[in-house]
Amino acid sequence: MKHIKVTAIMLAMLFILAPISQATAEAYCQRTYRRSEVRTRHRTVVAHGRHYYRPPAHRVYYPHPYYRDYYRSYDRYDNWAVAGGVGLLLGTIIASNNQEAQKRETAMVEYETAKDQAREACTNAVNTELQQFLRLVGETGVDNTLEFLKKYWGQKGTETFLDNRTNIAILTIFSPNDSIRVEYTIMKDYKEATVKASNLKYNVSFDKKAYFTEAKPEPATNKALGLQLDDMKRDKFGCLVVMGVSQNSPAYYAGISVGDSLIKVDGYDTRQLRSDQISSYIEKQSGTKSILKLVISTMGQKKTVEIRL
């Protein structure tokens, strides 16, 4: 870059000084070298007793050969100077254009490299977020997962928007600092999740979809009571058998143990009920904060326990 500036300065000086030098040389040569110089001599001739006027004599003088060679050599020098100046000008223009072309090419290469990196970042983000979403859905379900993700990204300072009013849920996450937007599209009926990551600065994006298996909601018998029931496990009378009791649960503190038979729930005989029906009933009763009466048989001994919901 420095040598280009020096060349431009020299070129400017050349185009300023060359006309001045040329004009000076031409004036000098015109003064010293003239192709004809007339010297007049007025004479009066007397012939036959009369005076006659004789025109002035014309004599041609040529300067020393040095001046002729100088003038011709100056002509040659002038032509070579102009040609050299034009050559330097064209060379400088071409060099400048080459420099600009190299700058544009370098900028284009840097832009394409950054664009490829942004595309790769979008791909990695989609793969990571989709894998995490599938894991969370398998553990807590779609609704809980969407709420968790909205809260998680909101705490990180990103803009979030969740539309979960229909069977198609959309969660949008946008980071203004990185110009990156991640969008979750969940089709609940088809168990299909699509995650798309976009970089708005470089206008690149990547999306990927996968099918998920949603975790079954926890039964109210387990959630509210701490009891695990199975329709296939019944005693010889057809009553449901307790398959598990959660630690520190209401059923645990009520003295219910694994292997006990659940005979009645608020007067309803379990021989005609399924576990999901019992769970639905308990879930409805949970909002009323009522007392649930359970009839339990332990080693043939019946007892009634009360649990406040």
Beta strands, then each sheet from edge to edge (+ up, - down):
strand 1: 43-47
strand 2: 50-54
strand 3: 159-163
strand 4: 168-175
strand 5: 180-187
strand 6: 192-199
strand 7: 204-211
strand 8: 227-234
strand 9: 240-245
strand 10: 261-265
strand 11: 268-269
strand 12: 291-298
strand 13: 301-308
sheet 1: 1+ 2-
sheet 2: 3+ 4- 5+ 6- 7+
sheet 3: 8+ 9- 10+ 11-
sheet 4: 8+ 9- 10+ 12- 13+
end
